[in-house]
Each structure stands twice: as C-alpha cells, then as structure tokens.
C-alpha cells in the first residue's frame, strides 16, 4: 500500500512552496523534510519518500525554481534564499522539531540553514554534498549537462532521449525525469551551479551543532576521503557512512543501501527494502 498522502502548497518566505507528503503522523518521531538536488523536482524523490513514509511523516520539497514551487526572472535563487525557504517551510507547517535529509545541493541548503541554528531543526543528514567552493576543486559535473537536457525537455523529451544524459538509469527513472525536468528554471540552475563554486559551506559546517550524518557515494568524485577528513575536523560529532555500490545519485543506484545508510539516525530504524518495495524512481 502506498504511503503517499497528497501534494500541497504553502506560502513561506514570501513564495509558494510546493511539497509532497508521505506517511503521516505514525509515531513520536520528528517529521522528516527531504530537500532534493539541483535538478530534482520533489516527485523524483517519491520512491524514497514512499519507503520513509512507512516510519516517518515525510515531506519532499520542490526547491524554488523547480517543480511546482515559485519561479520567475526576478526570484532570488541564492543559497541563502533557499536556506531561508527551508526554515520558513518548517515554521509554516508548525513543526516544533524536524529532521532534514538533503541530497547534493539540498545538503548544502541544509548546512546553510543549520548554521543559524533555527528552532526545531533536530538532525541533518547530508547526502553526498558538493564540497566545491572558493579556492577549492570544481564540482565534477559540468553546467552544459544540465542546461542542454533542460532545453531539450522544454521542447518535449522522451525517456530514450534522456538516456544520453543518464545512461545507467532505468526506463522508469528516465521517463520521470523527462516528464518533470522542464519545470527546472534555467536561471535557478545556473545560479545554484555557480553557487557550488562561490558559497563556502565549510565555514557553515564549523557552526553545525545538531546531530549530523554524512552519507557518501562509493563511486564518483563529489566527496573524497580527504574531504571527509576535513568535514570531520569541522564537525567532531559527525557520523559518517558510505554506500559503496552507488554513484552521486545514491538512492537511484542502490535504494536499499541508501536506507541502510540512514539506519536509525532519524530517530527510528528504517525497515529494509523487500522484493517489490523498490519503486524504480517513481
């Protein structure tokens, strides 16, 4: 049985924030807010939220400029604005305590938000966050990879055409990305990508006080072992785990490994996936 409840919008931080809710209030655990990456509308994380919803009241955000949340030529797409969105969303929903799972750009949003020590943010799971920034090595993906696929999707794009950009993904994963990628505002993507190289999240990490989990990919070059050592020095209480058989898009490559990596960090154990549970990115 699906744990999906509904999609909805809330006015928070001066914009419309769209979200998907899974699970509902099932126990005494804190609600979980999932913040996706640079070109991942909320719906593309539905398969993860379906499983989290078996234990947690789970909310997946459309980051501004993605999915059904506000987007415009005049909108501020900075990391500061995105972090303020997250804090304002939790406040608008009336969460007294909540946990955050942020993937890639979403992890950087969570880190920037946590720096201000907002009331209620209880835990932060950082999933393969880009460690690029001023004076650091560049993020390994290239901007044209994002922009070219977005422009094709705006014209109408098949799953087969998307395969050129994501050759290891399943047919269902490709179809969902092809369906929703056109909702990613090109200006938002450019601003976020540039922010990968101008925003210093390491300065934010030094102020991280809440329990924090770092989940890294066993394949790929986003977070290296030397990066983990530096983050550990900045966040001495950091918990860390690696999903060995996964690239940067960890749950797409190894959904079971992703949930296992979260363990009981969110306040309760996540049940292992069983045959028939995997949702193939839908």
Secondary structure, DSSP 4 states (H G I P E B T S, - for coil): ---EEEEEEEEETTEEEEEEEES-S-SSSPEEEEE--TT--GGGGHHHHHHHTTTS-EEEE--TTSTTS---TT---SHHHHHHHHHHHHHHTT-SSEEEEEETHHHHHHHHHHHTT-TTEEEEEEES-----TTSPPPSS-HHHHHHHHHHHHH---HHHHTTT-TTS-HHHHHHHHHHGGGS-HHHHHHHHHHHHH--HHHHHTT--SEEEEEEESSSSSS-HHHHHHHHHH-TT-EEEEETT--SSHHHH-HHHHHHHHTTTTSSPPPPP-TT---TT-
